[in-house]
């Protein structure tokens, strides 16, 4: 899922001499559109069973898809100084900035001067930055152990029966979503090719239809909070043993739906492919608009609570997050999302050695060019 600087992109324009794979950029863009749509549906879904069903269906796979891609592009992460710097500047620093900005925004827009600012209690969307920081930092461990995925599932199952974990740094989400990240770490390119076939694409249509029908049936029978992965079973008012069962059941369902989603992601370059590199921007910035609508009562208009209004909100959410992923927005907010911060770090000895080698090579090449000209 992402670049060393952001939870959204771990590739550069070129990596190891290869162009970016359009499939992953397309997947990230489409996933962030689903994220924005889901957040826009939250204030409306209580009045529509079908919207609540669509909401549950989307929440079953949009973040797992994102997290799997993030894990896949974190496979090479180690404790090398340059990668640690990118982890700090691309994940930790944006977390601090937006974890401060969101409460300040609420103070002003919601006229709530007493809203606290706490770096220990992730606000709204910022939990993902905390999770990505922890997951990526522990990547060398997952690459070392013999059975990383069963171990990650075991930790997620234990988390659901441990309400004592509390809300600090949203550790429940960190642990309960962990298996998807670890799955991405162990995946290989051929695994993605397996789902990008016509057979899987065709099969995904009835699978999504059945999943939507099941979601519609489950709306009055299932607590939607299970899809957030932020609470233990006891905190959801369920017997303790349902936590591990739900972890396994929802992991399996999410994998099937994610595979179906990947099957429909275009493999070629599309008009929106370039936006896949800016999904962190869309992710963190669209929350301000959703929260502004919530604070200001924009979603209370009666016409929005009818099918035409719900469709309009859905289209607007997709359009807004698309704009927020564009290059102009990236240039405007790069100071917060991808700060260079060279002033904050010591120069790495290996990096300095590479720079000297490059300088010496360029000098030799220039000398050879001069000799050719003189000859």
C-alpha positions as CSV (number, residue, x, y, z in Angstrom):
1,X,0.0,0.0,0.0
2,X,2.3,2.5,-0.4
3,X,5.4,4.6,-0.5
4,X,7.9,4.8,2.3
5,X,6.8,8.3,2.9
6,X,3.1,7.6,3.1
7,X,0.7,4.8,4.0
8,X,-0.3,5.0,0.5
9,X,2.6,4.5,-1.7
10,X,5.9,2.6,-1.5
11,X,7.0,2.8,-5.0
12,X,8.7,5.6,-6.7
13,X,8.0,6.6,-10.3
14,X,10.7,4.1,-11.2
15,X,11.9,1.3,-9.0
16,X,14.7,-0.9,-9.9
17,X,14.4,0.4,-13.5
18,X,10.8,-0.6,-13.8
19,X,7.8,1.6,-14.3
20,X,5.1,1.7,-11.6
21,X,2.6,-1.1,-11.9
22,X,-0.7,0.6,-13.0
23,X,-2.7,-2.2,-11.3
24,X,-1.6,-1.1,-7.8
25,X,-2.1,2.6,-8.4
26,X,-5.6,1.8,-9.8
27,X,-6.4,-0.3,-6.8
28,X,-5.3,2.4,-4.3
29,X,-7.3,5.0,-6.1
30,X,-10.5,2.9,-6.3
31,X,-10.1,1.9,-2.6
32,X,-9.8,5.5,-1.5
33,X,-12.9,6.4,-3.4
34,X,-14.7,3.6,-1.5
35,X,-13.3,5.0,1.8
36,X,-14.7,8.5,1.0
37,X,-18.1,7.1,-0.1
38,X,-18.3,5.0,3.1
39,X,-17.6,8.1,5.3
40,X,-20.2,10.1,3.4
41,X,-22.8,7.4,3.9
42,X,-22.4,7.3,7.7
43,X,-24.7,10.2,8.5
44,X,-27.4,8.8,6.1
45,X,-27.4,5.1,6.5
46,X,-29.6,4.9,9.5
47,X,-32.6,5.8,7.3
48,X,-31.9,3.2,4.5
49,X,-31.5,-0.5,5.0
50,X,-30.0,-0.9,1.5
51,X,-27.5,1.9,2.2
52,X,-26.5,0.3,5.5
53,X,-26.1,-3.0,3.7
54,X,-23.8,-1.4,1.0
55,X,-21.9,0.3,3.8
56,X,-21.2,-3.0,5.6
57,X,-20.2,-4.6,2.3
58,X,-17.7,-1.8,1.5
59,X,-16.3,-1.9,5.0
60,X,-15.7,-5.6,4.8
61,X,-13.0,-5.1,2.1
62,X,-11.9,-1.6,1.4
63,X,-9.4,-1.2,4.3
64,X,-8.2,-4.8,4.0
65,X,-7.4,-4.2,0.4
66,X,-5.5,-1.1,1.3
67,X,-3.6,-2.8,4.1
68,X,-2.7,-5.8,2.0
69,X,-1.2,-3.5,-0.7
70,X,0.7,-1.7,2.1
71,X,2.1,-4.9,3.4
72,X,3.1,-6.0,-0.1
73,X,5.1,-2.8,-0.6
74,X,6.7,-3.0,2.8
75,X,8.4,-6.4,2.2
76,X,11.8,-4.8,1.8
77,X,11.6,-2.6,4.8
78,X,14.5,-3.0,7.3
79,X,16.2,-0.8,9.8
80,X,18.4,0.9,7.2
81,X,18.7,4.6,8.2
82,X,17.2,6.0,5.0
83,X,14.1,3.9,5.3
84,X,13.7,4.8,9.0
85,X,13.9,8.5,8.0
86,X,11.2,8.0,5.4
87,X,9.0,6.1,8.0
88,X,9.4,9.1,10.3
89,X,8.8,11.8,7.7
90,X,6.1,10.0,5.8
91,X,4.1,8.4,8.6
92,X,5.0,9.7,12.1
93,X,5.2,13.4,11.2
94,X,1.9,13.4,9.2
95,X,0.3,11.7,12.2
96,X,1.5,14.4,14.6
97,X,0.3,17.1,12.2
98,X,-3.1,15.7,11.5
99,X,-3.7,14.4,15.0
100,X,-3.3,18.0,16.0
101,X,-5.2,19.6,13.1
102,X,-8.4,17.5,13.4
103,X,-9.1,18.5,17.1
104,X,-8.2,22.2,16.3
105,X,-10.6,22.0,13.3
106,X,-13.4,20.7,15.6
107,X,-12.7,23.6,18.1
108,X,-13.3,26.1,15.3
109,X,-15.9,24.6,13.1
110,X,-18.0,23.0,15.9
111,X,-17.4,25.8,18.3
112,X,-16.0,23.4,20.8
113,X,-13.0,25.2,22.6
114,X,-12.6,22.4,25.1
115,X,-11.8,19.7,22.5
116,X,-8.6,18.1,23.7
117,X,-5.6,17.4,21.6
118,X,-3.9,14.0,22.4
119,X,-1.3,12.1,20.4
120,X,-2.3,9.0,22.2
121,X,-5.9,8.9,21.0
122,X,-6.0,8.8,17.2
123,X,-8.7,11.0,15.8
124,X,-11.0,9.7,13.1
125,X,-8.7,8.8,10.2
126,X,-5.3,9.0,11.8
127,X,-5.4,5.6,13.4
128,X,-4.2,4.2,10.1
129,X,-0.9,6.2,10.4
130,X,-0.3,4.7,13.8
131,X,-1.0,1.3,12.6
132,X,1.2,1.6,9.5
133,X,4.0,2.9,11.7
134,X,3.8,-0.1,14.0
135,X,3.3,-2.6,11.3
136,X,6.2,-1.4,9.2
137,X,8.5,-1.0,12.1
138,X,7.8,-4.7,13.0
139,X,8.3,-5.9,9.4
140,X,11.8,-7.4,10.1
141,X,10.2,-9.6,12.8
142,X,7.4,-10.9,10.5
143,X,10.0,-11.6,7.8
144,X,12.0,-13.6,10.4
145,X,9.4,-15.9,11.9
146,X,8.5,-19.2,10.3
147,X,4.7,-18.8,10.3
148,X,3.9,-15.1,10.3
149,X,0.3,-15.2,9.2
150,X,-1.0,-17.7,11.8
151,X,0.9,-15.7,14.5
152,X,-0.7,-12.5,13.3
153,X,-4.1,-14.1,13.4
154,X,-3.5,-15.4,16.9
155,X,-2.6,-11.9,18.1
156,X,-5.7,-10.5,16.5
157,X,-7.9,-13.2,18.1
158,X,-6.3,-12.5,21.5
159,X,-6.9,-8.8,21.1
160,X,-10.7,-9.3,20.7
161,X,-10.9,-10.9,24.1
162,X,-8.7,-8.3,25.9
163,X,-10.7,-5.1,26.6
164,X,-7.9,-4.0,28.9
165,X,-5.9,-2.9,25.8
166,X,-7.9,0.3,25.9
167,X,-8.0,3.1,23.4
168,X,-4.4,4.3,23.5
169,X,-3.0,4.5,20.0
170,X,-6.0,2.5,18.8
171,X,-4.1,-0.7,19.5
172,X,-7.2,-2.8,19.0
173,X,-7.2,-1.8,15.4
174,X,-3.5,-2.2,15.1
175,X,-3.8,-5.8,16.2
176,X,-7.1,-6.7,14.6
177,X,-6.0,-5.4,11.1
178,X,-2.5,-6.8,11.5
179,X,-3.2,-10.1,9.6
180,X,-4.0,-8.2,6.4
181,X,-0.7,-6.4,6.6
182,X,1.2,-9.6,7.3
183,X,-0.6,-11.3,4.4
184,X,0.6,-8.6,2.1
185,X,4.2,-9.2,3.4
186,X,4.1,-12.8,2.4
187,X,2.3,-12.4,-0.9
188,X,4.2,-12.6,-4.2
189,X,3.4,-11.1,-7.6
190,X,1.9,-14.4,-8.8
191,X,-0.7,-14.2,-6.1
192,X,-2.1,-11.0,-7.5
193,X,-2.0,-12.5,-11.0
194,X,-4.2,-15.4,-9.8
195,X,-7.1,-13.1,-9.1
196,X,-6.6,-10.9,-12.2
197,X,-8.2,-13.5,-14.5
198,X,-11.5,-13.5,-16.4
199,X,-12.7,-16.5,-14.4
200,X,-12.3,-14.7,-11.1
201,X,-13.8,-11.6,-12.6
202,X,-16.9,-13.4,-13.7
203,X,-17.2,-15.3,-10.4
204,X,-17.0,-12.1,-8.4
205,X,-20.3,-10.8,-9.8
206,X,-22.5,-13.4,-8.0
207,X,-20.2,-13.3,-5.0
208,X,-20.8,-9.6,-4.5
209,X,-24.5,-10.1,-5.1
210,X,-24.7,-12.7,-2.5
211,X,-22.6,-10.6,-0.1
212,X,-24.9,-7.6,-0.6
213,X,-28.0,-9.8,0.0
214,X,-26.4,-11.2,3.2
215,X,-25.5,-7.7,4.4
216,X,-29.1,-6.6,3.8
217,X,-30.3,-9.6,5.9
218,X,-27.6,-8.9,8.6
219,X,-28.4,-5.2,9.0
220,X,-30.9,-5.6,11.9
221,X,-29.0,-8.7,13.3
222,X,-25.3,-7.7,13.4
223,X,-23.5,-4.9,15.0
224,X,-21.8,-2.8,12.3
225,X,-19.0,-2.0,14.8
226,X,-17.5,-5.4,14.1
227,X,-16.3,-4.0,10.8
228,X,-14.3,-1.2,12.5
229,X,-12.1,-3.7,14.3
230,X,-11.6,-1.2,17.1
231,X,-13.4,-3.0,20.1
232,X,-13.1,-6.2,21.9
233,X,-16.0,-8.7,22.0
234,X,-16.9,-7.7,25.5
235,X,-17.0,-4.0,24.6
236,X,-19.5,-4.9,21.9
237,X,-21.7,-6.7,24.4
238,X,-21.0,-10.1,23.0
239,X,-19.6,-13.3,24.7
240,X,-15.8,-13.3,24.8
241,X,-15.6,-16.4,22.6
242,X,-17.3,-14.6,19.7
243,X,-14.2,-12.4,19.3
244,X,-11.8,-15.0,18.0
245,X,-14.6,-16.6,15.9
246,X,-15.4,-13.2,14.3
247,X,-11.7,-12.5,13.6
248,X,-11.5,-15.7,11.5
249,X,-14.9,-15.4,9.9
250,X,-14.4,-11.8,8.9
251,X,-10.8,-12.4,7.8
252,X,-12.1,-15.1,5.4
253,X,-15.0,-13.0,4.1
254,X,-12.7,-9.9,3.6
255,X,-10.2,-12.0,1.7
256,X,-12.8,-13.3,-0.7
257,X,-14.3,-9.8,-1.3
258,X,-10.9,-8.3,-1.6
259,X,-9.9,-10.9,-4.3
260,X,-13.2,-10.0,-6.1
261,X,-12.3,-6.3,-5.9
262,X,-8.8,-6.9,-7.2
263,X,-10.3,-8.9,-10.1
264,X,-12.1,-5.8,-11.3
265,X,-9.2,-3.4,-10.9
266,X,-7.9,-2.4,-14.4
267,X,-4.5,-3.6,-15.2
268,X,-3.7,-1.0,-17.8
269,X,-3.0,2.7,-17.5
270,X,-6.3,4.6,-16.9
271,X,-7.2,8.3,-16.6
272,X,-7.1,7.9,-12.8
273,X,-3.9,5.8,-12.5
274,X,-1.7,8.7,-11.6
275,X,-4.0,9.6,-8.7
276,X,-3.0,6.3,-7.0
277,X,0.3,8.0,-5.9
278,X,-1.7,10.7,-4.0
279,X,-4.2,8.6,-2.1
280,X,-2.7,9.5,1.3
281,X,-3.6,13.1,0.5
282,X,-7.2,12.1,-0.4
283,X,-7.4,9.9,2.7
284,X,-6.3,12.5,5.3
285,X,-7.9,15.6,3.7
286,X,-11.4,14.4,2.8
287,X,-12.1,13.9,6.5
288,X,-12.1,17.6,7.1
289,X,-15.0,18.0,4.6
290,X,-16.9,15.0,6.1
291,X,-16.5,16.3,9.6
292,X,-17.4,19.9,8.6
293,X,-20.7,18.5,7.1
294,X,-21.3,16.7,10.4
295,X,-20.6,19.7,12.6
296,X,-22.6,22.1,10.4
297,X,-25.6,19.9,9.9
298,X,-25.2,19.6,6.1
299,X,-26.4,16.0,6.2
300,X,-29.6,16.9,8.0
301,X,-31.3,18.2,4.8
302,X,-34.3,16.0,4.3
303,X,-33.8,15.5,0.5
304,X,-30.4,13.8,1.3
305,X,-32.2,11.0,3.1
306,X,-33.9,9.8,-0.1
307,X,-32.4,7.7,-2.9
308,X,-31.6,10.7,-5.1
309,X,-29.9,12.5,-2.3
310,X,-27.9,9.4,-1.3
311,X,-26.7,9.0,-4.9
312,X,-25.8,12.7,-5.1
313,X,-23.7,12.4,-1.8
314,X,-22.0,9.3,-3.2
315,X,-21.1,11.0,-6.4
316,X,-19.9,14.1,-4.6
317,X,-17.7,12.1,-2.2
318,X,-16.1,10.3,-5.2
319,X,-15.5,13.6,-7.0
320,X,-14.0,15.4,-4.0
321,X,-11.6,12.7,-3.0
322,X,-10.5,12.4,-6.7
323,X,-9.6,16.1,-6.6
324,X,-7.8,15.7,-3.4
325,X,-5.5,13.1,-4.9
326,X,-4.4,15.4,-7.8
327,X,-0.9,16.9,-8.3
328,X,-1.8,20.5,-7.4
329,X,-3.2,19.3,-4.0
330,X,-0.1,17.2,-3.4
331,X,2.2,20.2,-4.1
332,X,0.1,22.3,-1.7
333,X,0.2,19.9,1.2
334,X,3.5,18.2,0.6
335,X,4.9,20.1,3.6
336,X,2.6,18.1,5.9
337,X,2.5,14.7,4.1
338,X,6.1,14.3,2.8
339,X,8.4,16.8,4.6
340,X,12.1,16.4,3.8
341,X,13.3,17.4,7.2
342,X,17.0,17.0,6.3
343,X,17.8,19.4,9.2
344,X,16.5,16.8,11.7
345,X,18.8,13.9,10.8
346,X,22.4,13.1,10.8
347,X,24.0,12.2,7.5
348,X,24.2,8.5,7.1
349,X,27.8,7.3,6.5
350,X,26.7,4.8,3.8
351,X,24.7,7.6,2.1
352,X,27.7,9.9,2.1
353,X,29.9,7.1,0.7
354,X,27.4,6.6,-2.1
355,X,27.3,10.3,-2.9
356,X,31.1,10.4,-3.0
357,X,31.1,7.4,-5.4
358,X,28.5,9.0,-7.6
359,X,30.5,12.2,-7.7
360,X,33.7,10.4,-8.5
361,X,32.0,8.4,-11.3
362,X,30.5,11.6,-12.8
363,X,33.9,13.2,-12.6
364,X,35.5,10.3,-14.5
365,X,32.8,10.3,-17.1
366,X,33.3,14.1,-17.6
367,X,37.0,13.5,-18.0
368,X,36.5,10.8,-20.6
369,X,34.2,13.1,-22.5
370,X,36.8,15.9,-22.5
371,X,39.4,13.5,-23.7
372,X,37.2,12.4,-26.6
373,X,36.5,16.0,-27.6
374,X,40.2,16.9,-27.4
375,X,41.1,13.8,-29.5
